[in-house]
Amino acid sequence: MRTAEAAQQAARSLRLSNPNPRVGCVITDPDDHVIGLGHTQQAGSPHAEVMALRDAQARGASVVGATAYVTLEPCSHHGRTPPCCDALIAAGIAKVVVATTDPNPLVAGRGLERLRAAGVDVKLLPPSSEVARACRELNIGFFSRMVRKTPWVRMKMASSLDGITALPNGVSQWITGEAARTDGHAWRARACAVLTGIGTVLEDDPMLDVRLVETPRQPHLVVVDSRLQTPPEARLFQPPAHGLPRQILIYTASQDRDRTAALQSLGATVVHMPGPAAGSGAKVDLAAMLLDLGRREVNELHVEAGHKLNGSFLREGLVDECLLYLAPQLLGQGGGVAHFGPLERLSDGVPLAFQSVDRVGDDLRIVARVRGRDAFLHT
């Protein structure tokens, strides 16, 4: 089915198109021969439909009377680029097959209406079809931001088989093997932003950039730092790998102007977002932070933090999905993946549904989704 081929094209935008959705397009002539292929490029660059039209032109093929198979409803508004609907209509496309509608309120069915009004035959796949579901899953962060106004929060953890992330003396590198670490960087690369806490910054001094896989862009870095303790000499301020820039956002409850100025002089954006507690005990309002990140066009938020911040996210019900790497090793005592509770009943635990369990090198990779958090994909 050509929409499945379009979905394969969309997957090529996985690390590329943020914050725009990952979209693919296949154009066929009246005899069903493929004459154009395209996927959405970086923000501000052409979308999938325009790329497919250009591909057809480069092949010397006419698209008049052709059919375009698109994974997401063509946009009908002027954003960073002109409407894709207009490009398809102007090119003479006769039929458009769409896998799923666009949840963006600026589109949301208007693209289909615009095409039909211009005489284009439009077919929308049933929402329950396998291809439609796959196209929504590929854009789970974009759908989350458009429907819930917050990113899709994926919490990455790595531990021994008995759930230990670090020895009592703090040693944690490396519990998992090289293949798992490389795979973790691939998950970083698909996110709009990587988030960590000040504890991790002070203890590990990480870069938290994408180094182990090729990427056309670096995700933003978000630091939760309630008391504004981020050292100006921290490695996170060094240029990231691959020579690609990134934005650094530091969320704080502190109003220390000198520290704020010092961090901003290094290029960071300091966002004052305290919770309800007052004084020195104030913490960053994590729920409000997620709404702010949604306004900053963050689709997928990749959390790599310590057990305290992980526990806070889970305790406040802000986690959508867990990405857990398990090493074939038992370590006994040490730090855990998340600190929250204590719970009085087993039913009070965070209910998860396994999405996949795979071997990655010598380790296991488990993707488990918090039950009910993906309901917006099916409405």
N, C-alpha and C positions, 0 to 999 in steps of 0.2 A: 504494500500500500504506500502511495506516495507521501502521505502524511507521516508515516514512520520514517521515511527517508528525510523528510523535513526535520523531524525530531533529532535525527543523527546530526544534521547540520546545526541545530540549536545547541547541541552539546559542545560544539566547538567554541561557543561563546562563554563557556563555564567560567574561565578565569579572566575573561576579556571585557565583557560588556557592562559590568557594575558601574553605576547603580541601575542601569537599564536592564530590562528582562533579557533572558537568553532566548533568542528567537531564531528559527531557521525557515528557509523558504526554498521550494523546488518549483520550477516552472516547466511545464510540458506543452508540446505543440498538440494540435488536434489529433495526431496519431499516437499520442501518449509517449512521445520520445522526450527525454529530458534535454532541455535546451538552456537551462539556467539554474545555478545553485548559489546560495548565499546564506550568511549568518551575520548577526548583529556585531558591529565593531565596537571600539571604545566609545565612551560617552562623547557626544558631539560629532561622531563620524556616522557614516551611513548605517541604516538598519538593514535587516535581512532582505526585505523586499527589493530595496534599491540595489543591494549587492547582487541579487539574482538577476535583476533586469540588466545590470552592467555586464554580468557574466554572459547573458544571452547575446547582448550586443557585441561583446568581444568574440563570440563564436560566429558572428555573422548571421544569427538566427532572428527571424521576425517573431515578435510576441503578440502580434495582432491576432485575436481569437484564441489565445493560449489560456491555459489554466494555471493558476498559482496556488500551491499548497503551502499554507502558513501555519506555524505552530501556535501563534497568538494573534488575536484580532488586530488587524492593521490599525495603526494610530490615526486619529482624525484631527489632531490638534497640533499647533506649532509649539514645539518644545525647543530642544537644542538643534533639532532638524525639522524640515517641513513634514507635513502629514504623508504617511506612506500610502494612504487611500488615494490621494491625488496622483501620486506617481504611478500607481497601478492603473487608474482610470485613464490618465493621459497616455499611457503606453498602449492602450487598446486591449488589456486583459479582459477576456470574456467571462471567466468563471474563477471564483476564489473559494477554496475549501479551507476552512479554519478549524483547528483542533480545539481551541478553547477561547472564551471571551476574555477581554482584558479587564481586570478589576480596578484599574485606574479610573477614578470618577470622571476624569476628563475624556475618557474613551467609553468604556462600559456600555457597549452596544451601539454607540454612535458611529463607530467605524463600519459596522455591518450595514447600518441604515444608509450611510453615505454611499457605500458601494452599490446597494440596491437601487438607490435613487438615481444613480448614473446608468442604470441598466445592466449592471454586472450580476450574473447569476451567483448567488452566495449560498454555500452549504456549510452548516455548523455541525461538527461531530457531536454525538450524544455525550453528555458529561461523564457518563459511566464507561465510555469506551477506553480501552487500554492505552491508546495513544494520547487521548485527552488527559487521562490521569497522569501519565508520564510527563507530559508537558507542564502540568501544574506542579508536579513534584520538582521538576528541574528548576522551577521559579518559586520555590516555597518561600524564600525570603522576600521576593518582590510582592507576592500575594499577601504575605504577613504585613508588610509595610503599608500596602494599599488598603487592606481590610481592617487590621487591628491598630495601625499607626505605629507599630513597634517592629523591630527586627525579629527574625527567627533566631532564637538563642540556642546555640549548640555548645555544650560544655565538654571540653576534651580533657580526659584524664588518662594517666598511665600508671599502672601499679603491678605488684606481684600478684600471684594467683590468690593470695589471702588478703588482698586489698591494701597493701602497704605501699606508700608512695615515696617514703624516705626513711632511712635508718634513724634511730634516736639521736645520733650525732650529726644529723642533717645531710648525710651523703645520699644523693638521689640519682647521680649520673653514672652510668645509664642503666635504668631498670629494664627497659625494652631495647630491642636490637635496632640495627641500622635501617632495616627495611621498614619497621614500624615508624621510626623517626622521619624517614623520607615520606612515608604515607601521610604522616601528620602535617608535614609542610604542604602537601597537595590539598589537604582540607583547609589549611590557612589560606592558600592561594585563591580558593573559590569564595572566600568571605570578603565582605566589604571592610570589616574591621576586626582586629584581634584585641581582646581585652584581658588585662591582668590587674592584679592588686599591688599596692605598695609593699606588702610583705614579700612578694616574689621579686620585686625590683630591688629591695634592700638585701635580700638573702642571696639571690642568684645573679643579679645584674645582667638580665638577659637582653638580647637584641629584639627577639620576637618578630623578626622579619622572615620573608620567604627566601631561603637560600638553597635548599636541597632539590628543588624542582625548578624548571624554567617557568617564568611568569612574565606577562607583558605589563604588569602593574603590581605595586605593593599595597596590601591592605592598610588602612589607617590603623594606628595604635591608640588604644584607649586605656588609661590608667585610672583606677579608682584609688584616690589618695585623700582621705578625709582630712588629714592634718597638714597636707601639703609638705610632705617629707621627701619628695623626689629629689635626689641629688643632681645638681647641674652637670656633674661629671659622669652621670649614668650612661652606660653604653647605648641605651635606647635613643640617645641624641646623635649617635654616630650615623653617617650615611648608610642606608640599608644596602643589601646585596643587589647585584645586577645594575647598580647605578640609577635605580628608580626612586623617585621621591615618595614621601608619604606624609600624611598629616598626623600630628600627635595631639590628642585631646586628653587633658587631665581634669577629672571631675573631683571637686573638693567641697568640704564644708568649712574650710578655713577662709578667713578674710585677710590673711597676712599679705599686705601690699608689696612688701619687699620681695618675698619669695615668689609671689605672682609675677612681678616684673622680671625677676631673674629667669624664670622658666619661659616667659613669653619672649625674652630676648634671644632664647635659643630656638625660637620658632614654634613653641608649643602654644596651643589654645587652652587657657585655663577657664573652666566653667564652674561657677559657684552654684552648687545645688545641694544644700543641706536638707536633712530630714527633719522630723518634728522635734527631736531632742535639741536642747539648747546648750550653749557653752562648749567646753572642751570635749564633751561626750558626743557632740553632733557627728553623725555619719552621713555619707552621701546617700541621697534618696535614690535608690536603684531603679524603682519604677519610673520616677520622673526622668532619670537619666535615659532609660530606654525610649521614652517618648521623644526626648531631645535628639537621640541618635536617629530615630525615625524621621524627624524633621530634617536631619542632616543627610538623608538619603542612604542610610545604612540598611541593607536588606538582610544579610546574614551576619550575625555577631558570633565570632569564634572565641569562646572563653577559655583561657589557659591560666588558671589562678591556683592559689593554695586552698587548703581545706577550709579555712575560715570564710573566705569570700565565696567559695563554692557553696558552703553551707548556707550563707546568707541568701544567695540566689535561689537555692532550693527551698529554704524556709519561707521565702516570700512568694513562692509559686511563679517564678520568672523564667524557669528553664523549660525549653521545649523538647530538647533532644540531648542525649548523652552519647559521646563518642569515647569509648573506653578501650584502651589497649591493655591486655593482660599478658604478663611475662610468665613463662613456665618455671616459676621459682617461688619458694616459700620463705618469707623473711621474718615471721614472728612479730616482734614488737616494732613500732615505728609510727609514722604519720599515716593518716587515712586519706581517702579521696575527698570527703566532705564531712564537716562537723556541724550537725544540727540535732535538735532533740534536747533531752531524751524523750522518746515516744512511750506511751503507755499501752498502746495496742498495735498489733502488727498491721491492722487496717489503716493506721495513721501514716504508714510509709508512703513514699512517692510511687504511684502505680506506673509501671512502664510496660511497653509493648516492644518486643524485639523486632527490629526491621531487617537486620542482617547479622550473621556471625561468620567471620571469614578468617582464614589463616593469612597472616602477613609476615613472611619470613618464619621465624620460630615462635612468633607471638600470635595472640588472638585479637581481632578487632571486632568489637561489638557496637552496633548502632542501635540504641534503644530510645524510643520516643515516649514522652510523657503522655499517658492516655488522654485523649480528648483535645490535646493542644493543636491538632491539625484540622479541627472541625471546619475552620474557615475555608479549607481547600474544597470542601464538598457542598458548600452552600451556594 
